[in-house]
């Protein structure tokens, strides 16, 4: 039953995202919001966050409520969405939210206004965690699972070996086709191994001057695969 409701919710969100106009609510407080300790990572170097700063987002609740103009970021250490409400930062219960969108001001591979999308329920591999949807086509999704891990790093200070703890940030990419999902590296070998048609792919990359280590160029390549009918 929960899976059915999730699929219905996701379909509704895709419908909403194509609609113009303002469906916004501006709540003083959001369901399942738990205050974050502002000093939790003070003794750790680096940042666990996906974005350099909290950015204005539209967030869709599991009950299909839409929250607009919410300052949001994603914590790769806790794997949770965080929002700023007033002077306090809160982490959100993932079961109460399905999706978050941030308009980037760019254009995507389909010529539409680009949005950074964080989505729950993309695949069971991610359980209830959110992943960033890099590309969503007719048959494929390229997802980025962002993680931040605190590790001890050796250093030399005043001729003495010491250690300090810092965050190491990592992006793990996955290509989903129907119900199948594959870890991928952003290069020709990895994509060609999964999707085939390597000679045609290489020719297209040369023709368009693509650098598929860049997400935007890889999205163009994945759209080409779908347009050519190589992915069904």
C-alpha angles and dihedrals in degrees: 000000000000091000091051092051091048092053091047090049093050092049090051091050092053088051091049093048090060094052124095124223136053120300090165132146121184105206122190086219136016129222115263093014113153121190115250122223103246091208097048095110101028093115094048123084122230127017133286092205128107093217129049090230137012107271135200110268143174110230125196119210124217087246087057094252111148120220114193134192094020118155104236143171136171121240111214092193097056095025089227137126113245127199136189115229111178109317095334131086118219134190115221127230101245093215090065096053134054108181146005127199132195119186109229100192091238133102122250130224090274093053094252126127105280121241130187102231127197109191136185120207098033091132138346088245088076094047106200095337125118123243129190111248105222096175131009115185135163093280108006140058125195109203133187119209105201117204135179120195126188111226136168114253122198118230138168116238124172089349091302126112112238137164131226130185121240138164119259110203122209137181116207114192127208131185114212120198114178103311095337121096128190132187108238140188117217097252139096096256095056095045093043092051091057102035102027125204090106098168093051090045093052091049092050092049091052093045094052096035092234126177102201093190081080115078094222093055093044088053089055089052094050091050088051090054090054095043091051091052092240090129117054 
